[in-house]
Amino acid sequence: MAAVAQISLLRGSAPLSRLSLKVNRAFSFCGFPQTAGLHRSLQQVGFGEMPSFYSNSAAPGNSSGLHTRKQRFSTNVVTSRLQIDMAPHLLCRISAGAMWGVHQVPCLVDNYAYLLHDVNARVTAVVDPSAAGPVIRALNEKGLSLDFILNTHHHWDHTGGNVELKRKYNAKVVGPRADEGRIPEIDISLREGECWKLGEHVMHVLDTPGHTRGHVTFYFPDSGAVFTGDTLFSMGCGRLFEGTPEQMWNSLSKICHLPDETLVYCGHEYTLVPTSLGEEKSFNPFLRPFSQELRKSVHLNSSASDVETFAAVRLAKDRYQFSVPALGPGVCRHGMNRGARFDTKMHEMMAEIRKDWRAVCLRRT
């Protein structure tokens, strides 16, 4: 059912009233004009027409981002066995046997850097720091120093904080060997099959080219966490800037072989982070090219290969045009005028809006 139809059925309800208020507050904060109607507001913050949730035929969809233009809102479910605190920007314990925390640090418009902290070993790393400022503030708030910088690939919005953070903390930069010539200040280069230790935790390196030719993914098996950079997003995947559809599909397939309960921490926040790999395999269209309904939706016959289907879905998303930019240049300028806390505040507002929107839609399922 389309979002506008769902909203018309629920108009006047308390959840929608709260959601509408939060949307308007976010627009006011950004400097957007007030919009006519909740559906229009939701479109402007990245929500378009919505299919019924948890279907077995997820299709590419609608939310704005640096690399993916539009991406569908995801209904993430807390994995009860791991007892994860999914509230954004909190240091949370994700390993039952060891004190191991992940702190989500919002940067720029929709980037996430991640602080990884081994309490016992007193070692801290940051994954993909697009800017130094937000990371330094997060470290100061937690009373932590920085020992390592982990980069999944060379793009500036994942390495922009390397130089300043290395200079301030004398941290070592760890990155992909295939990209070592393009990673600022790199000290340690790794490739698939090699392991590296952060304190007491072993990190496995997976080569996941496609978004860039040297992209890697960091997997911590004992903590059940994978940091996918711009290869896998919740309900999406990265654009193919340097790789081929076959490379990207092979990379996604490699990630899909990890346990379903693995928590996925992606490089850009379009829904709620983290999500679980099992959830992504159930509704992420880029992980479901075998779906006959998905093949039909991109005008392929039933004999099309998984790679052909993946390529068609990725191309359809690349060509999708969004009528109203969710967070355009004007918003970024407005945010910079408001000071360094703008990014954090916007991420908090958007997380609340998405959480309430999920609650509204689940009432209809």
Beta strands, then each sheet from edge to edge (+ up, - down):
strand 1: 92-93
strand 2: 100-107
strand 3: 111-118
strand 4: 123-127
strand 5: 148-150
strand 6: 172-176
strand 7: 188-190
strand 8: 195-198
strand 9: 201-207
strand 10: 216-220
strand 11: 225-229
strand 12: 232-233
strand 13: 236-237
strand 14: 263-266
strand 15: 275-276
sheet 1: 1+ 2- 3+ 4- 5- 6- 7-
sheet 2: 8+ 9- 10+ 11- 14- 15+
sheet 3: 12+ 13-
end
